[in-house]
Amino acid sequence: MKLALLASESHVAGAAAERLRAGHKFVPVRDADVVVALGGDGFLLHCLHEALQLKDPKPMFGMNRGTVGFLMNDFRSHDLLARVAAAKQFTLNPLLMTATTAAGGSVSFPAINEVSLLRETRQTAKIGIVIDGKTRMEELICDGVLVATPAGSTAYNLSANGPILPLESDLLALTPISPFRPRRWRGALLPGASVIEFVVREADKRPVSAVADQMEVRDVTHVRVALDRTITLTLMFDPEYALDDRISLEQFAS
């Protein structure tokens, strides 16, 4: 098995990379079977976005040399090949966000965690919600709203009081951010095949931006979000502490 090694720019990740290079031979990403990523969750997300540019994205085995490291395995410099060979695989499809701007332009970006709409000014946003061509909410008055994948449900979605989604659920979380009206609406669970559209009301007076993970589009008027089933990404985890176990544990965290 041929491994490639990527490390974040932090001193801790760089030192870990040197330890691994001392005992393992690595190849360029294009020649690898698996990519080993050293850093935190943000760096792994960056690596996954880089993998989206490849025709055949490589599976990724992350090791935590960052802070939280929710998507990362523990770092150990020994037995790397054996760990990768025994790792449990989890596949995911990214979201595809297509946003139309007030100027009439249209841009598309992938999102692995979530797509979020956020107000740009002190005034609340007014957003209509359309699911599979049917208007489900004429007007949500809020700071914003987001769509999260199961892999991203423990990130921004959880901070916004959205539900944690089991990895095998094939669901999307539709979660409001500080809703004002309807005040008691807490969001919805949608089938993974759903096509979600957001229509920005009073866009000139109440501008809204759309963000696909870290890519922001300002002054949007319409946003379409759906899973891109043509792209599959693979994460690898030590079997004793896999991502699905971590997500289950989060549901019981205090």
C-alpha positions in Angstrom: 0.0 0.0 0.0 1.4 3.4 -1.1 0.8 6.3 1.3 1.0 10.1 0.7 1.6 12.5 3.6 0.1 16.0 4.0 0.6 18.2 7.0 -0.8 21.5 8.1 1.5 24.5 8.6 1.5 24.2 12.4 4.7 23.4 14.2 3.1 20.4 15.9 2.0 18.9 12.6 5.3 19.6 11.0 7.2 17.8 13.8 4.8 14.8 13.5 5.4 14.7 9.8 9.2 14.5 10.3 8.7 11.6 12.7 6.6 9.7 10.2 9.0 10.3 7.3 11.8 8.9 9.5 10.1 5.5 9.5 8.0 5.4 6.4 8.3 6.0 2.7 5.7 8.3 1.2 4.7 9.0 -2.5 3.0 12.0 -4.2 -0.7 12.2 -3.8 -1.3 11.2 -7.4 0.5 7.9 -6.9 -0.9 7.1 -3.5 -3.6 4.6 -2.4 -4.3 6.5 0.7 -3.5 10.0 1.9 -2.4 10.5 5.5 -3.4 14.0 6.8 -1.8 15.6 9.9 -3.6 18.5 11.5 -7.0 19.4 12.8 -10.5 19.1 11.4 -10.1 22.3 9.4 -7.0 21.0 7.7 -8.8 17.7 6.9 -11.7 19.7 5.4 -9.1 21.6 3.3 -7.6 18.3 2.1 -11.0 16.9 1.2 -11.8 20.0 -0.9 -8.5 19.6 -2.6 -9.4 15.9 -3.3 -12.6 17.1 -5.0 -10.4 18.5 -7.8 -9.2 15.0 -8.6 -10.9 12.6 -11.0 -10.3 9.8 -8.4 -10.2 11.2 -4.9 -8.0 9.2 -2.6 -9.2 7.8 0.8 -7.9 9.9 3.7 -6.6 8.8 7.1 -6.4 11.8 9.3 -4.3 12.0 12.5 -5.0 14.7 15.0 -2.2 17.3 15.3 -4.7 20.2 15.8 -7.2 21.1 18.5 -10.6 19.3 18.6 -9.8 16.6 15.9 -13.4 15.2 15.8 -12.7 13.8 12.3 -9.2 12.6 13.1 -7.6 9.5 14.5 -5.2 9.6 17.4 -1.6 10.3 16.3 0.9 7.5 16.6 4.1 7.3 14.6 4.4 3.5 14.7 2.4 0.8 12.9 1.0 3.2 10.4 0.6 0.7 7.5 -1.1 -1.8 9.8 -3.5 0.9 11.1 -4.4 2.1 7.6 -4.9 -1.5 6.4 -7.3 -2.2 9.3 -9.1 1.1 9.2 -12.9 1.3 8.9 -14.0 3.3 5.8 -16.8 5.8 5.7 -18.0 7.3 2.3 -19.8 10.6 1.9 -21.2 12.8 -0.9 -20.7 16.5 -0.7 -23.4 19.1 -1.1 -23.5 21.2 -4.2 -24.5 24.8 -3.6 -25.6 26.9 -6.6 -26.1 30.6 -5.7 -27.7 33.4 -7.8 -26.6 36.9 -6.9 -28.4 40.2 -7.0 -26.2 41.1 -10.0 -27.5 38.2 -11.9 -24.5 35.9 -11.7 -24.5 32.2 -10.8 -21.8 30.3 -9.0 -21.5 26.8 -7.6 -19.3 25.4 -4.8 -19.2 22.0 -3.0 -19.7 21.7 0.7 -18.7 18.7 2.9 -20.1 20.0 6.2 -22.8 22.5 5.4 -24.3 25.2 3.3 -25.4 28.2 5.4 -27.2 31.5 4.6 -26.4 34.4 6.8 -27.6 37.9 7.2 -25.1 40.6 6.1 -26.4 43.5 8.2 -28.0 44.2 11.5 -31.5 43.5 10.0 -32.9 40.0 10.1 -33.0 38.0 6.9 -36.3 37.0 5.3 -35.9 33.6 3.5 -38.5 31.4 1.8 -37.9 27.7 1.8 -38.8 25.4 -1.1 -38.3 21.6 -0.9 -38.5 19.5 -4.1 -40.4 22.3 -5.9 -42.9 22.9 -3.1 -42.9 26.0 -0.9 -42.7 24.7 2.7 -42.1 28.0 4.4 -43.1 31.3 2.8 -40.9 33.4 5.1 -38.4 32.5 7.8 -37.3 35.6 9.7 -33.9 34.8 11.1 -30.2 35.4 11.4 -29.8 32.6 8.8 -30.5 28.9 8.0 -28.3 26.0 7.1 -28.3 22.6 5.5 -25.9 20.0 7.0 -24.7 16.6 6.0 -24.4 13.7 8.5 -20.7 14.3 8.6 -21.2 18.0 9.2 -24.1 17.7 11.7 -21.8 17.9 14.7 -20.2 21.2 13.4 -22.0 24.5 12.9 -25.3 22.6 12.8 -24.9 21.4 16.4 -23.9 24.9 17.6 -27.2 26.1 16.1 -29.1 23.5 18.1 -29.6 21.2 15.1 -29.9 17.4 15.3 -27.0 15.0 15.2 -27.4 12.7 12.2 -26.2 9.1 12.2 -23.8 8.5 9.3 -25.9 5.8 7.7 -29.1 7.8 7.9 -29.0 9.4 4.4 -30.6 12.5 5.9 -30.0 16.2 5.7 -30.5 18.6 8.6 -32.3 21.9 7.8 -31.6 24.1 10.8 -32.6 27.8 11.4 -30.0 30.1 13.0 -31.6 32.4 15.7 -35.2 32.2 14.2 -37.4 35.1 15.1 -40.6 34.0 13.2 -41.8 31.4 13.3 -40.3 31.5 16.8 -40.8 27.9 17.7 -39.6 26.3 14.4 -36.6 24.2 15.1 -35.9 22.9 11.6 -36.5 19.7 9.7 -35.0 16.4 8.8 -35.0 15.8 5.1 -34.3 12.8 2.9 -30.8 12.8 1.4 -32.3 13.0 -2.1 -34.1 16.3 -1.4 -33.5 19.5 -3.4 -33.6 22.5 -1.1 -34.0 26.0 -2.4 -33.8 29.3 -0.5 -35.4 32.5 -1.8 -34.2 35.7 -0.2 -37.0 38.2 0.4 -36.3 41.9 0.3 -32.8 41.2 -0.9 -31.9 44.8 -1.4 -32.9 45.9 2.1 -31.9 42.7 3.9 -28.8 41.3 2.1 -27.8 37.7 2.6 -24.6 35.8 2.0 -24.3 32.0 1.2 -21.4 30.0 2.5 -20.4 26.5 1.3 -18.1 25.4 4.1 -15.6 28.3 3.8 -16.5 29.7 0.3 -18.7 32.7 0.6 -21.0 34.4 -2.0 -22.3 37.8 -1.1 -25.7 39.3 -1.9 -27.5 36.2 -3.0 -31.2 36.1 -4.1 -31.6 32.4 -4.6 -29.7 29.3 -3.4 -30.1 25.7 -4.5 -28.6 22.9 -2.4 -28.5 19.1 -3.1 -26.2 16.2 -2.5 -23.8 15.6 -5.4 -24.1 11.8 -5.9 -21.5 11.8 -8.7 -18.7 12.5 -6.2 -17.7 10.1 -3.3 -15.1 10.9 -0.7 -13.7 8.3 1.7 -12.6 8.8 5.3 -10.7 6.1 7.2 -10.8 5.5 11.0 -9.3 3.2 13.5 -12.0 0.5 14.1 -12.0 1.0 17.9 -13.0 4.7 17.6 -14.7 5.3 14.3 -16.6 8.4 13.3 -20.0 6.8 13.7 -19.1 5.9 17.3 -18.1 9.5 17.9 -21.3 10.8 16.5 -23.3 8.4 18.7 -21.3 9.5 21.8 -22.0 13.2 21.0 -25.8 12.5 21.4 -25.2 11.7 25.0 -22.6 14.3 25.8 -23.4 16.7 28.6 
